[in-house]
Amino acid sequence: MEKVKIYLDDVRIPVDQSWVVVKNYDEFVQKVTEIGLENIELISLDHDLGDSAMKEWLHGVVKNYEINYDNITEKTGMDCAKWLVNQWMNGKPVCKVMVHSANGIGSDNICGLIWNYKHIHKIPQEVLQENMRWVVPFTA
């Protein structure tokens, strides 16, 4: 079986149509569980998934260089990363992770969580932060 690539984003889709696209936390958990981490080559995460996250990005990150997660009502890519790390802690296979968020602080938070897990468990660092050049707007 060819390994799958999962792309989490509520707005954009990758130009490369071989990615499996999910738009929110629930879809992410469902799809990763359905496919199985042993069958996943790469996961690419966006941070902001919904209106309150975008509002916090515009008013918190852009203006004040900080995120107040109390202002975000929907789960974010950070929540997906936390769920993923918990799966790894429970013995599931570790896969490569990339972050493609325009939210630099949110992206750093996700990368930090994954880097820390991999550092503690002596796993090679493969999490990447990608700029937005390879995605196009989601067109439903």
C-alpha atoms as one frame of an Amber mdcrd trajectory, in Angstrom:
protein
   0.000   0.000   0.000   1.297   3.426  -0.929   1.600   5.741   2.049  -0.832
   8.656   2.310  -0.243  12.376   2.827  -2.767  14.274   5.007  -3.319  18.020
   4.517  -5.201  19.935   7.245  -6.562  23.326   6.184 -10.017  24.910   6.274
  -9.363  27.299   3.362  -6.556  26.097   1.078  -5.900  22.904  -0.841  -2.526
  21.755  -2.149  -1.768  22.017  -5.858  -0.640  18.376  -5.721  -3.944  16.486
  -5.694  -2.437  13.347  -4.174  -3.008  14.798  -0.669  -6.010  13.726   1.428
  -7.544  17.045   2.546  -9.290  17.488   5.900 -10.710  20.792   7.115 -10.977
  20.584  10.907  -9.925  18.714  14.043 -12.730  16.130  13.898 -12.053  15.280
  10.246  -8.336  15.082  11.009  -8.767  12.632  13.895 -11.283  10.546  11.934
  -9.124  10.331   8.807  -5.848   9.600  10.601  -7.597   6.918  12.676  -9.209
   5.421   9.549  -5.968   5.343   7.543  -3.674   4.443  10.468  -0.432   6.232
  11.289   1.539   3.291   9.922   0.085   4.156   6.487   0.828   7.894   6.603
   3.963   9.322   5.002   3.472  13.003   5.842   1.014  15.298   7.621   0.855
  19.009   6.784  -0.862  21.199   9.379  -2.384  24.652   9.240  -2.832  26.391
  12.593  -5.942  28.574  12.187  -9.078  26.548  11.462 -12.139  28.777  11.569
 -13.421  32.283  12.153 -12.351  32.838  15.764  -8.843  31.580  15.020  -8.578
  33.940  12.057  -9.844  36.809  14.209  -7.228  36.034  16.869  -4.556  35.887
  14.161  -5.590  39.289  12.788  -5.986  41.004  16.168  -3.510  39.091  18.329
  -0.704  37.713  16.225  -0.487  40.404  13.544  -0.844  43.361  15.931   0.583
  42.054  19.234   2.758  39.072  18.223   0.929  36.728  20.598  -1.877  34.164
  20.582  -4.523  33.999  23.286  -5.981  30.530  22.846  -8.862  31.536  25.154
 -10.162  33.676  22.261 -10.323  30.705  19.864 -13.520  28.657  20.046 -12.750
  25.971  17.446  -9.899  23.494  17.675  -6.728  24.497  15.857  -3.860  22.732
  14.150  -2.148  22.891  17.553  -4.938  20.701  18.960  -4.354  18.286  16.077
  -0.625  18.251  16.861  -1.358  17.549  20.541  -3.638  14.665  19.558  -0.947
  13.342  17.203   1.750  13.470  19.892  -0.588  11.647  22.297  -0.969   8.891
  19.678   2.803   8.606  19.457   3.066   8.492  23.258   0.607   5.573  23.182
   2.891   3.610  20.840   1.579   4.607  17.409   4.171   5.086  14.651   5.749
   8.532  14.319   5.376  10.157  10.904   6.821  13.259   9.278   4.989  16.524
   9.977   5.082  19.794   8.075   3.441  23.084   9.106   2.143  25.359   6.334
   0.366  28.031   8.407   0.605  31.746   7.661   0.342  32.245  11.434   4.013
  32.333  12.429   3.418  32.086  16.159   0.922  29.243  15.786   3.327  27.504
  13.420   6.173  27.865  15.928   3.940  26.468  18.693   3.129  23.358  16.634
   6.758  22.855  15.602   7.961  23.325  19.178   5.584  20.666  20.472   6.697
  18.140  17.857  10.389  19.048  18.110  10.264  18.602  21.880   8.618  15.188
  21.608  11.139  14.015  19.031  14.075  15.445  21.007  13.011  13.720  24.233
  12.545  10.405  22.403  15.746  10.770  20.340  13.857  10.744  17.032  15.411
  12.634  14.088  13.887  16.072  13.605  11.827  16.154  10.429   9.102  18.700
  11.141   9.233  21.458   8.546   7.784  24.930   8.300   6.752  25.617   4.735
   5.950  28.901   3.142   2.656  29.247   1.305   3.941  29.111  -2.297   2.604
  25.654  -3.092  -1.049  26.003  -2.102  -4.098  27.470  -3.794  -7.335  28.770
  -2.255  -9.900  26.100  -1.434 -12.712  26.202  -3.975 -15.143  23.656  -2.455
